[in-house]
């Protein structure tokens, strides 16, 4: 029954219906995931201890690292499974899913061992002050000890989507957030665990999602398995997974480095500059996640039809491009006309509102460009183009840095802000160029070209 339902959306449903089936749950799930960081900060904030707030903020790079490691296996394995699904290689799908499951656990254990051995160095590397050191270390230690579950959660979320179970993927995200929401006040205010309580609640939330995904795979999935019977460590499988997984993990790491460098440049122009950018980024987060969720959600559909029906694949890409363009244009118009009012919801400082209304207009222009860039990256991942995915990862992570240095030198704060757009344009042009080079491999006929 599940198999037939998945086949319907992969092969027979209208393109708009199929795209929405795969993308809408992803959009909802990613939007809900914002609650993670807001939730932890909110409950800790009720203790009125700024050092604790600082500690959980400093740990965000660790969470990002665990997500990147999970996506290394999940995105690489998931896109491979979808392509195998399109080829009707069902036994191979089970072998890849089994390998992905145990590889995620092994990667988590290795991360846990390394993290425990170097916990003090990691805490200092995060920039923890003497006051925040103990709280930061406590939080990081819980996350490190739970690394197998964090990595497995991010990995399985991608794996279940690979066979078309988009709603299952979304529900798993909800399970994690709901558990976190229920346990945070219990651990903080009843047990008085403070920062470690927030970390433990987050860990248990991820464990709950892992259990949910595992139950689905064991009880309901006809194409995925954890069985040792299907576990095979083959060079070809490992290569297929890492050639897409490594660029995904690398992109996350490089974008984190770029964001850190950007904030250092913005800080040169005072607190108002940092505040205006920070508020604008928070406002941008939701529309950005909507477009990102659309582009990531459609990946299994593209991957499946890359091997099964390239005409349907091209139609899905064209429709998704249209939706991305429409959404980005709509968000940009809203930002242009009411950006200052939206900024005013977060601050009453007139200088920040004035500067923020300028910043938000600029970065929402960038949203239009990054929307299509995200789609191109999704195409490369779905079709197994490892070198292309690596090229995009490097360009998206590094393109803005030289632009930022030059623009800051000649145009001061305006240069810093517009460096975001210019860097994204460079990445977009590189992506279009790579698509053109690969057009014969990715298209079904000379009449069709990607127009992203």
C-alpha positions in Angstrom: 0.0 0.0 0.0 2.8 2.5 1.0 4.8 1.3 -2.0 1.9 2.0 -4.4 1.2 5.4 -2.8 4.9 6.4 -3.2 4.9 5.2 -6.8 1.8 7.4 -7.5 3.6 10.6 -6.5 6.8 9.6 -8.1 5.3 8.5 -11.4 1.7 9.5 -12.0 0.5 12.5 -10.0 0.4 15.8 -11.7 3.6 17.8 -11.4 2.2 20.5 -9.1 0.6 17.8 -6.9 3.8 15.7 -6.8 6.0 18.7 -6.0 3.7 19.9 -3.2 3.5 16.3 -1.8 7.3 16.1 -1.4 8.0 19.8 -0.5 5.1 20.9 1.7 6.0 18.6 4.6 9.6 19.6 4.3 8.7 23.3 4.4 6.5 22.8 7.5 9.1 20.6 9.2 12.0 23.0 8.6 9.8 26.0 9.7 9.0 24.1 13.0 12.7 23.4 13.4 13.3 27.1 14.1 11.5 26.5 17.4 14.6 24.5 18.6 16.8 27.5 19.0 14.0 29.9 20.0 12.7 27.4 22.6 16.0 26.8 24.4 16.8 30.5 24.5 13.3 31.4 25.8 13.3 29.0 28.7 16.8 29.8 29.7 16.0 33.5 29.4 13.3 33.0 32.1 16.2 32.4 34.6 17.5 35.9 33.8 21.1 34.7 33.6 22.8 36.2 30.6 25.8 33.9 31.0 23.5 30.9 30.4 22.1 32.5 27.3 25.7 33.1 26.1 26.6 29.5 26.8 23.8 28.0 24.7 24.4 30.5 21.9 28.1 29.5 21.8 27.1 25.8 21.3 25.3 26.4 18.0 28.4 25.4 15.9 28.4 22.0 17.6 24.8 21.4 16.7 25.6 22.5 13.1 28.5 20.1 13.0 26.3 17.2 14.1 23.7 18.2 11.5 26.4 18.3 8.8 27.6 14.8 9.8 24.1 13.5 9.7 23.5 15.0 6.3 26.7 13.5 5.0 25.2 10.1 5.3 21.5 11.1 5.0 21.6 13.3 1.8 24.2 11.1 0.1 22.4 7.9 1.0 18.9 9.3 0.4 19.5 10.6 -3.1 21.2 7.3 -4.0 18.2 5.4 -2.7 15.8 7.5 -4.8 17.8 6.9 -7.9 17.8 3.2 -7.2 14.0 3.4 -6.7 13.7 4.9 -10.1 15.6 2.0 -11.5 13.4 -0.5 -9.5 16.5 -1.9 -7.8 14.7 -2.7 -4.6 17.3 -5.1 -3.1 20.0 -2.5 -3.6 17.8 0.1 -1.9 17.7 -2.1 1.2 21.4 -2.6 1.2 22.0 1.2 1.0 19.5 2.0 3.7 21.0 -0.6 6.0 24.5 0.7 5.4 23.4 4.3 6.0 21.9 3.3 9.3 25.0 1.6 10.7 27.4 4.1 9.2 25.5 6.9 11.0 25.9 5.1 14.3 29.6 4.4 13.7 30.2 8.1 12.7 28.3 9.1 15.9 30.4 6.9 18.1 33.7 8.2 16.6 32.4 11.8 17.1 31.5 11.0 20.7 34.9 9.6 21.5 36.9 12.4 19.9 34.6 15.0 21.5 34.9 13.6 25.0 38.7 13.4 24.7 39.0 17.0 23.6 36.0 18.5 25.4 38.0 21.3 27.1 39.7 22.4 23.9 36.4 22.4 22.0 34.8 24.5 24.7 37.6 27.0 24.6 37.5 27.0 20.8 33.9 28.1 20.9 35.0 31.3 22.6 33.6 30.6 26.1 34.7 33.1 28.7 35.7 32.0 32.2 32.2 32.7 33.4 30.5 30.8 30.6 33.0 28.0 30.4 31.3 25.5 32.8 27.8 26.0 31.3 29.2 25.7 27.7 31.1 22.6 28.6 28.1 21.0 30.2 25.9 21.6 27.2 28.6 20.5 24.7 29.3 17.3 26.7 25.6 16.3 26.6 25.5 16.9 22.8 28.8 15.0 22.3 27.6 12.0 24.4 24.4 12.0 22.3 26.2 12.4 19.0 25.0 9.0 17.6 21.4 10.0 18.1 21.8 13.5 16.7 23.5 12.2 13.6 21.1 9.3 13.2 18.1 11.6 13.5 19.4 13.9 10.7 20.3 10.9 8.6 17.1 9.0 9.0 15.0 12.1 8.2 16.6 12.1 4.7 16.4 8.3 4.3 12.7 8.0 4.9 12.1 10.9 2.4 14.0 9.0 -0.2 11.2 6.5 -0.7 8.6 9.2 -0.8 7.6 9.2 2.9 7.6 13.1 3.1 4.9 13.2 5.7 6.7 10.7 7.9 9.8 12.9 7.7 7.8 15.9 8.8 6.1 14.1 11.7 9.6 13.0 13.0 10.6 16.7 13.1 7.4 17.5 15.1 8.1 14.6 17.5 11.5 16.0 18.3 10.2 19.6 18.9 7.2 18.5 20.9 9.3 16.3 23.3 11.8 19.3 23.6 8.9 21.6 24.4 7.5 19.3 27.1 10.8 18.6 28.8 12.5 22.0 28.8 10.3 23.5 31.6 10.4 20.2 33.5 14.2 20.0 33.5 14.8 23.7 34.1 12.2 24.7 36.6 11.3 21.5 38.4 14.6 19.6 38.4 16.7 22.8 38.3 19.2 21.4 35.8 19.7 24.7 34.0 21.8 24.6 30.9 22.4 20.8 31.0 18.6 20.4 31.3 18.1 22.2 28.0 20.8 20.0 26.4 19.2 16.8 27.8 15.8 17.8 26.6 17.2 18.4 23.1 18.9 15.0 23.1 15.8 13.2 24.2 13.8 15.0 21.5 16.2 13.7 18.9 16.1 10.2 20.4 12.3 10.3 20.1 12.5 11.2 16.5 15.0 8.3 15.9 12.6 5.9 17.5 9.7 7.2 15.4 11.7 6.8 12.2 13.0 3.4 13.2 9.4 2.2 14.0 8.3 3.4 10.6 11.1 1.6 8.7 10.6 -1.6 10.7 6.8 -1.8 10.6 5.7 0.0 7.5 8.4 0.5 4.9 8.7 -2.1 2.2 11.9 -0.7 0.7 14.0 0.3 3.6 15.6 -1.8 6.3 18.1 -2.0 9.1 18.5 -5.8 8.8 22.1 -7.1 9.1 21.1 -9.5 6.2 21.3 -6.5 3.8 24.3 -4.8 5.3 27.1 -4.8 2.7 30.1 -2.5 2.8 30.9 -2.0 -0.9 33.3 0.5 -2.3 30.7 1.6 -5.0 28.0 2.3 -2.3 30.4 4.3 -0.1 31.6 6.3 -3.1 28.0 7.1 -4.2 27.1 8.3 -0.7 30.2 10.4 0.1 30.5 12.0 -3.3 27.2 13.9 -2.5 27.4 13.8 1.3 30.8 15.4 1.6 29.9 18.5 -0.4 26.7 18.9 1.7 28.7 18.7 4.9 31.5 20.9 3.5 28.9 23.6 2.4 27.5 23.8 6.0 30.9 24.2 7.5 32.1 26.8 5.0 28.9 28.8 5.3 29.4 28.9 9.1 32.9 30.3 8.6 31.6 32.9 6.1 28.9 34.0 8.5 31.5 34.4 11.3 33.7 36.5 9.0 30.8 38.6 7.9 29.7 39.4 11.5 33.2 40.5 12.3 33.1 43.0 9.4 29.6 44.2 10.3 30.8 44.8 13.9 33.3 47.4 12.6 30.4 49.7 12.1 28.9 49.5 15.6 26.2 47.7 17.5 23.4 49.3 15.4 24.9 47.7 12.2 25.1 44.3 13.9 21.6 44.6 15.3 20.0 45.7 12.0 21.6 42.8 10.2 20.7 40.4 13.0 17.0 41.4 13.0 16.9 41.3 9.2 18.3 37.8 9.2 15.7 36.6 11.7 13.0 38.0 9.4 14.6 36.4 6.4 14.8 33.1 8.1 11.2 32.0 7.5 10.9 32.9 3.8 14.4 31.4 3.3 13.3 28.1 4.9 10.2 28.0 2.8 12.1 28.3 -0.4 14.9 25.9 0.9 12.2 23.4 2.0 10.7 23.5 -1.5 14.1 22.9 -3.1 15.2 20.2 -0.7 11.8 18.5 -0.6 11.7 18.0 -4.4 15.1 16.2 -4.4 13.7 12.7 -4.2 11.3 13.4 -7.0 14.1 14.6 -9.2 16.4 11.7 -8.2 13.8 9.1 -8.9 12.9 10.4 -12.3 16.5 11.0 -13.3 16.7 7.2 -13.7 13.0 6.5 -14.4 11.6 9.4 -16.6 13.8 12.4 -17.5 10.9 14.2 -19.1 9.0 14.1 -15.9 12.1 15.2 -14.1 12.5 18.2 -16.3 8.9 19.2 -15.9 9.3 19.0 -12.1 12.3 21.3 -12.2 10.6 23.8 -14.5 7.5 23.9 -12.1 9.7 24.2 -9.0 11.7 27.1 -10.7 8.4 28.9 -11.4 7.3 28.5 -7.8 10.8 29.6 -6.4 10.7 32.7 -8.6 7.1 33.6 -7.6 7.8 33.2 -3.9 11.1 35.1 -4.0 9.4 38.0 -5.9 6.5 38.1 -3.5 8.8 38.2 -0.4 11.0 40.9 -2.0 7.9 43.1 -2.7 6.7 42.7 0.9 10.2 43.6 2.2 10.4 46.7 0.0 7.0 48.1 1.0 6.7 47.1 4.7 10.3 46.2 5.7 10.6 49.2 8.1 7.3 48.2 9.9 8.5 44.6 10.3 11.8 45.8 11.7 9.8 47.9 14.2 8.3 44.7 15.6 11.8 43.8 17.0 13.1 47.1 18.2 12.0 50.7 19.1 15.4 52.2 18.3 14.8 54.6 15.4 18.4 54.3 14.2 18.2 50.5 14.0 14.8 50.7 12.3 16.2 53.1 9.7 19.3 51.0 9.0 17.4 47.7 9.2 14.8 48.8 6.6 17.7 49.4 4.2 19.5 46.1 5.1 16.3 44.0 4.7 15.6 45.3 1.2 19.2 44.3 0.1 19.2 40.8 1.6 15.7 40.0 0.3 17.1 40.7 -3.2 19.6 38.1 -2.4 16.8 35.7 -1.5 15.7 35.7 -5.2 19.1 34.6 -6.3 19.8 32.0 -3.5 16.4 30.4 -4.2 17.5 29.3 -7.7 21.0 28.4 -6.4 19.4 26.1 -3.8 17.4 24.4 -6.6 20.6 23.9 -8.7 22.4 22.4 -5.7 19.4 20.1 -5.3 19.6 19.0 -8.9 23.3 18.1 -8.6 22.6 16.2 -5.4 19.6 14.3 -6.8 21.4 13.3 -10.0 24.6 12.2 -8.3 26.8 14.9 -9.8 29.5 14.8 -7.0 32.0 17.2 -8.7 29.3 19.7 -9.5 27.9 19.5 -5.9 31.5 20.0 -4.6 32.0 23.0 -6.9 28.8 24.6 -5.7 29.7 23.9 -2.0 33.0 25.6 -2.4 31.6 28.6 -4.3 28.7 29.2 -2.0 30.9 28.9 1.1 33.9 31.0 -0.2 32.7 33.4 -2.9 31.6 36.1 -0.6 34.9 36.4 1.4 37.0 38.2 -1.3 34.0 40.3 -2.3 33.5 41.2 1.3 37.1 42.3 1.8 37.1 44.5 -1.4 33.6 45.9 -0.9 34.4 46.9 2.7 37.6 48.6 1.6 35.9 50.8 -1.0 32.3 51.2 0.1 32.3 50.7 3.9 29.1 49.4 5.4 27.2 49.6 2.1 29.9 47.4 0.6 29.6 44.8 3.4 25.8 44.5 3.0 25.9 44.4 -0.9 28.7 41.8 -0.7 26.0 39.3 0.2 24.2 39.9 -3.1 27.4 40.0 -5.2 28.7 36.8 -3.6 25.4 35.0 -4.3 25.4 36.3 -7.9 28.8 34.8 -8.4 27.7 31.4 -7.0 24.6 31.6 -9.2 26.6 32.2 -12.3 28.9 29.3 -11.5 25.9 27.1 -11.0 24.4 28.1 -14.3 27.8 27.4 -16.0 28.0 24.0 -14.5 24.5 23.1 -15.5 25.3 24.1 -19.1 28.4 21.9 -19.1 26.3 18.9 -17.8 23.2 19.6 -19.9 23.6 16.5 -22.1 24.0 14.2 -19.1 21.0 15.7 -17.2 18.5 16.3 -20.0 16.4 14.0 -22.1 16.6 15.9 -25.4 18.2 18.9 -27.1 14.9 20.7 -26.8 15.1 20.9 -23.0 17.6 22.9 -21.0 17.5 23.8 -17.3 16.2 27.3 -16.9 17.0 27.9 -13.2 
